[in-house]
């Protein structure tokens, strides 16, 4: 475990574990910015980011919990921005 922590976040177990939920969270935030009062047109690509994050492969026998975490992260990012105003 010590060796994997020295490799950095991108190559270590934390980087692989949280890359897809972080992408889903970013997609949720971008999708929320596409709606009023912000109305940013590039925010429409947030939905594509969410679908990309959900489509990433999940290693291991349990595939339902990582998908749940990705959906939860996308919803949190979306609701965090959209209910702020």
PyMOL commands that set and color helices and strands:
alter all, ss='L'
color gray80, all
select helices_A, chain A and resi 2-6+13-33+41-55+64-82
alter helices_A, ss='H'
color red, helices_A
deselect
rebuild
show_as cartoon
